[in-house]
Amino acid sequence: MKETQIVFLILPQIHLLDLAGADQVMYEAVEHGIPVKIHYCSISAETTTSTHLPLGNIIHFSQIPLNEGDYLIIPGAETSFLLSHELGQEEELFEWIKQAHAKKVNICSICTGAFLLARIGILDGKACTTHWKKTEQLQQLFPKLKVIDNILYTEDDGVFTSAGVTSGIDLALNIVGKLTNDMMAFKIARELVVYIRRQGSQSQNSIYLSYRNHIHAGIHKVQDWLIEHLHQKTNLEALADVANMSARNLTRVFKKETGISINEYHTLLRREKISELLKNPDVSRSQIARQCGLNSERQVARIMQKKEIF
């Protein structure tokens, strides 16, 4: 598999958590064997964060050749700097980003990083977002943009923007999903003890990433167990042991936290797995049934014919 470069542009007065959240996701991606190479670059060898933490030994951005399919991630920084005359003098930086976009490098901003992309012109005519405190200012300063409120992140023609702070983690997990699959993104999210949030209609989401926007540890354990043991048959009592609660309480709490029943969730998991396996002509219906913990091909067909959307 081709190695993908993940390049973080570390600007002066950078917001540390904007960098650290997405960076940690990519570190976990490397730890999970995903073929990505992480680089850090800036406009000078030394800089400081918005909290005055000094950072040093950073290579100049011009030393990194970006290729089609790579990701350039621009974490947020103080808006005053991003709009400053000082940054405006960095014509070489602006041109480097423009050329990267022209070469179909994926350009990503976290939080106020969108102001830099807007200033360069990359966001003209595109859907985008930034920190909720800054969306109105972004739209007023750059009227050609289509700024969206109350959304975690946007994607428009290879340009990604995200809202404040932790939404950078959501964006980074989305990138991991694009590089591999949703299951890998789910595994990394679990490693970081975060649960993926996605925008768009429910039908556009992977079941691995849906129904996770709660903080009940026992229910997360049950969801994890069902995903990882889909090939096994199970029962309510066994799942109750996983959650360390009574079967009756598990039934009640699962529905309260996720909005659907355990059986409905299990069915959606199976439907997703079946859809994935059906893409492989070498896998028979009976094999699909076994991998989904079902008894027969008829059960496979019945699940795929269900029209209910839970």
C-alpha positions in Angstrom: 0.0 0.0 0.0 1.3 3.5 -0.9 2.6 5.6 1.9 0.7 8.8 2.5 2.3 11.9 3.9 0.5 13.7 6.7 2.0 17.2 7.0 1.3 19.5 9.9 1.9 23.2 9.2 2.9 24.7 12.6 2.3 28.5 12.4 3.3 31.0 15.1 0.7 31.3 17.9 -0.7 27.9 17.0 -3.4 26.5 19.3 -1.7 23.5 20.9 -4.8 21.3 21.3 -5.7 21.9 17.6 -2.4 20.3 16.7 -2.2 17.7 19.5 -5.6 16.1 18.9 -5.2 15.4 15.2 -1.5 14.6 15.7 -2.3 11.9 18.3 -4.8 10.3 15.9 -2.2 10.1 13.2 0.4 8.7 15.7 -2.1 5.9 16.6 -2.6 5.3 12.8 1.1 4.6 12.5 1.0 2.4 15.6 -1.8 0.4 13.9 0.3 -0.2 10.9 -1.3 2.3 8.5 1.3 3.4 5.9 1.4 7.1 6.7 4.5 9.3 7.3 4.0 12.3 9.6 6.0 15.5 9.0 6.0 18.9 10.8 7.0 22.1 9.1 6.8 25.9 9.6 7.9 29.2 8.3 10.8 29.3 10.7 12.9 26.8 12.7 11.5 28.1 16.0 8.1 29.3 17.0 5.8 29.6 20.0 2.2 28.4 20.6 -0.6 30.7 21.7 0.2 29.8 25.3 3.9 30.8 24.7 5.2 27.2 24.7 8.4 27.3 22.6 8.7 24.8 19.8 12.0 24.3 17.9 13.9 22.3 15.3 11.1 22.6 12.8 12.0 22.2 9.1 11.0 24.8 6.6 7.8 24.0 4.6 9.6 24.3 1.3 11.7 21.2 2.2 8.6 18.9 2.0 7.5 17.8 -1.5 3.8 17.2 -1.4 2.2 14.6 -3.7 -1.3 13.8 -4.9 -3.3 12.1 -2.1 -1.2 13.5 0.7 -2.7 15.6 3.5 -1.7 19.0 4.5 -3.2 19.9 7.9 -3.2 23.5 9.2 -4.2 23.7 12.9 -5.7 26.9 14.2 -3.7 29.8 15.4 -4.5 33.2 16.8 -6.8 35.0 14.3 -4.9 38.2 14.7 -1.8 36.5 13.3 -3.6 34.7 10.5 -5.0 38.1 9.3 -1.8 40.0 10.0 0.4 41.9 7.6 3.3 39.8 8.8 1.8 36.5 7.6 0.8 38.3 4.4 4.4 38.7 3.5 4.8 34.9 3.4 4.2 34.8 -0.4 6.2 31.6 -0.7 4.0 29.8 1.8 0.9 30.9 0.1 2.2 29.7 -3.3 3.3 26.4 -1.7 -0.2 25.7 -0.4 -1.8 26.8 -3.7 0.5 24.4 -5.7 -0.3 21.6 -3.3 -4.0 22.1 -3.9 -3.4 22.2 -7.6 -1.6 18.8 -7.4 -4.6 17.4 -5.6 -3.1 17.3 -2.1 -5.9 17.2 0.4 -5.9 20.6 2.3 -7.3 20.5 5.8 -7.8 23.2 8.4 -8.6 22.9 12.1 -10.5 25.7 13.8 -9.2 29.1 12.8 -6.8 27.5 10.2 -9.7 28.2 7.8 -8.8 31.9 7.9 -5.4 31.1 6.2 -7.1 29.1 3.5 -9.7 31.8 3.0 -6.9 34.4 2.7 -5.2 32.4 0.0 -8.4 32.0 -1.9 -8.7 28.2 -1.7 -12.1 28.4 0.1 -13.7 30.6 -2.5 -17.1 29.2 -3.4 -16.6 26.2 -1.0 -18.6 25.0 2.0 -16.4 25.5 5.1 -16.5 26.1 8.8 -14.4 27.2 11.8 -14.8 27.8 15.5 -18.4 28.8 16.3 -17.2 32.1 17.7 -15.5 32.9 14.4 -17.9 31.8 11.7 -19.6 35.2 11.4 -16.3 37.0 11.1 -15.0 34.5 8.5 -18.1 35.0 6.4 -18.0 38.8 6.7 -14.3 39.0 5.8 -14.5 36.5 3.0 -18.0 36.8 1.4 -17.2 34.3 -1.4 -17.1 31.5 1.2 -20.1 29.3 2.1 -19.6 29.3 5.9 -21.7 26.7 7.7 -22.6 27.0 11.4 -23.0 24.1 13.8 -21.2 21.4 11.9 -18.1 19.5 13.0 -16.3 19.5 9.7 -16.8 20.0 5.9 -15.3 18.4 2.8 -15.5 20.2 -0.5 -13.4 19.2 -3.5 -10.4 18.0 -1.5 -10.5 20.8 1.0 -11.5 20.0 4.6 -12.3 22.4 7.3 -13.3 21.7 10.9 -14.7 23.6 13.9 -12.9 24.2 17.1 -10.5 22.1 19.1 -11.8 18.6 19.5 -13.5 18.5 16.1 -9.9 18.3 14.7 -9.9 14.8 16.2 -13.2 14.0 14.4 -11.6 15.3 11.1 -8.5 13.2 11.6 -10.5 10.1 12.3 -12.4 10.8 9.1 -9.1 10.9 7.3 -8.1 7.6 8.8 -11.4 6.1 7.6 -10.7 7.4 4.1 -7.1 5.9 4.1 -8.3 2.5 5.4 -11.9 1.9 6.5 -14.4 2.9 9.1 -13.5 -0.1 11.3 -9.9 1.1 11.7 -11.2 4.6 12.5 -13.4 3.1 15.1 -10.5 1.1 16.6 -8.3 4.3 16.9 -11.2 6.2 18.4 -11.6 3.6 21.0 -7.8 3.6 21.7 -8.1 7.4 22.3 -11.3 6.9 24.5 -13.3 9.1 22.1 -16.3 8.2 20.0 -16.7 9.3 16.5 -19.2 11.9 15.6 -20.2 12.4 11.9 -22.3 14.9 10.0 -24.9 14.1 7.4 -27.9 11.9 7.4 -27.8 8.7 9.4 -28.0 6.5 6.2 -24.7 8.0 5.1 -22.9 6.9 8.2 -21.2 3.6 8.9 -22.9 1.6 11.7 -19.5 1.2 13.3 -19.5 5.0 13.9 -23.1 5.5 14.6 -25.1 5.3 17.9 -21.8 6.1 19.8 -22.6 9.7 20.9 -23.0 8.8 24.5 -20.6 8.2 27.5 -22.0 5.1 29.1 -19.0 2.8 29.5 -21.1 -0.4 29.8 -23.1 0.2 26.6 -19.8 1.1 24.7 -18.5 -2.3 25.9 -21.5 -4.1 24.5 -21.3 -2.3 21.2 -17.6 -3.1 21.0 -18.2 -6.8 21.8 -20.9 -7.1 19.2 -18.7 -5.5 16.5 -15.7 -7.7 17.3 -17.7 -11.0 17.7 -20.2 -10.6 14.9 -19.5 -14.1 13.8 -20.6 -15.6 17.1 -24.1 -16.2 18.3 -24.9 -14.4 21.6 -27.8 -13.8 24.0 -28.9 -11.1 26.3 -27.5 -12.7 29.4 -24.0 -12.9 27.9 -24.2 -9.2 26.8 -25.4 -8.3 30.3 -22.2 -9.9 31.7 -20.1 -7.8 29.3 -21.9 -4.6 30.5 -21.8 -5.8 34.1 -25.5 -5.1 34.6 -28.7 -7.1 34.7 -30.3 -8.2 31.4 -33.4 -6.1 32.1 -31.3 -3.0 33.0 -29.1 -3.5 29.9 -32.2 -3.6 27.6 -33.5 -0.4 29.1 -30.2 1.6 29.2 -29.1 0.5 25.7 -32.3 1.9 24.2 -32.0 5.1 26.3 -28.4 5.8 25.3 -28.5 4.8 21.7 -32.1 5.3 20.7 -32.5 1.8 19.3 -32.7 -1.7 20.8 -29.9 -4.2 21.1 -31.5 -6.4 18.5 -31.9 -3.5 16.1 -28.3 -2.5 16.6 -27.2 -6.1 16.0 -29.2 -6.3 12.8 -27.6 -3.1 11.5 -24.1 -4.5 12.2 -25.0 -7.6 10.3 -26.4 -5.6 7.4 -23.2 -3.6 7.1 -21.1 -6.7 7.2 -23.2 -8.4 4.7 -23.0 -5.4 2.3 -19.3 -5.5 2.6 -19.0 -9.2 2.0 -21.4 -9.1 -1.0 -18.8 -7.0 -2.9 -16.5 -10.1 -3.0 -17.8 -12.6 -5.6 -15.7 -15.3 -4.1 -17.6 -15.4 -0.8 -20.7 -17.5 -0.9 -24.0 -16.7 0.8 -23.4 -19.6 3.3 -20.0 -18.2 4.2 -21.5 -14.7 4.6 -24.1 -16.2 7.0 -21.4 -17.9 9.1 -19.3 -14.7 9.3 -22.4 -12.8 10.5 -23.4 -15.3 13.2 -26.5 -16.4 11.1 -27.8 -19.9 10.5 -28.8 -19.7 6.9 -28.7 -17.9 3.6 -32.4 -17.1 4.1 -31.5 -15.0 7.1 -29.0 -13.1 5.1 -31.6 -12.3 2.5 -34.2 -11.4 5.1 -31.8 -8.8 6.7 -31.0 -7.3 3.4 -34.6 -7.0 2.4 -35.6 -5.1 5.6 -36.7 -1.6 4.7 -36.9 -0.3 8.2 -34.5 2.4 9.2 -34.0 2.2 13.0 
